[in-house]
Amino acid sequence: MCEECGCDHKHEEQNLETKKILDSKSIQLDQSVNDTNNKIAHDLWHSLQKKEILCINILGSPGSGKTTFIEQVSKILGEENIFVIQGDLESDIDKKRLEEKGIGTYQINTHSGCHLNAMMINKAVMDIAITGKMSNKKYLFIENVGNLVCPAGVKIGQHMDLVVSSTTEGSDKPKKYPVIFLDAKLVVISKYDLKDAVDFEESKYIEDIKNINNMVKIIKVSSKQSNNNFDGFKEVAHFIEHERDHLLEHKHEH
């Protein structure tokens, strides 16, 4: 007999069964949302390839130097060849900053959302295309919301993931947040001029990343040292140019 109301029903068993049903529906809903996102991302990947635009998803913590990275690399790749989709919870501070450098930028504010998704990027690309500002561009940089957890593994139409990780964040980030490094083709170690000041353990950091993703390229940069470390940005630009060439070769094969 039920202790709650005196009936013959077994509420505990019913509650367990109800939970199973709700969990199953939740899994189905999550799968449906992911499938929709991935379908949009897949179409966007091919659409941008057809337009000969390399799409780069730029990931990293808040303050890791993602916007500074874009500013520096654009000097080499050419501001006229780049368009940026800027993702933040609020404000258009970085959008204005990039536009002052002559870099075309579209703002997405996610408000409470912790990462961008394919639907957001697809809408942004359509809005930009209407204005004609995407014409003759070679590169689309998507600066994702500053976060090492939520954006990891999310498909948004990108041809490559690039992680900007600063020395000031500490050398334990690959151990703590391995998923963000898993699909990256390039990891940029930013603020390299501060490595000694913050006791950055470079060899351990690189070893931990290679244990996660042994195919990833790692390049060290600093915007504060104008001579030696600007060579790092040149190396990054060369890598990006090579990735675009590879994307176009793949397009012509089909």
Secondary structure, DSSP 8 states (H G I E B T S, - for coil): --TTTS-S--HHHHHHHHHHHHHHHHHHHHHHHHHHHHHHHHHHHHHHHHTT-EEEEEEB-TTSSHHHHHHHHHHHH-GGGEEEEEEESS--HHHHHHHHTT-EEEEEE-TT-SS--HHHHHHHHHHHHHHTTTTT--EEEEE--SBSSTTTT--SS-SEEEEEEEGGG-TTHHHH-THHHHTEEEEEEE-GGGTTTTT--HHHHHHHHHHH-TT-EEEE--SS-SSTTHHHHHHHHHHHHHHHHHHHHHHHH-
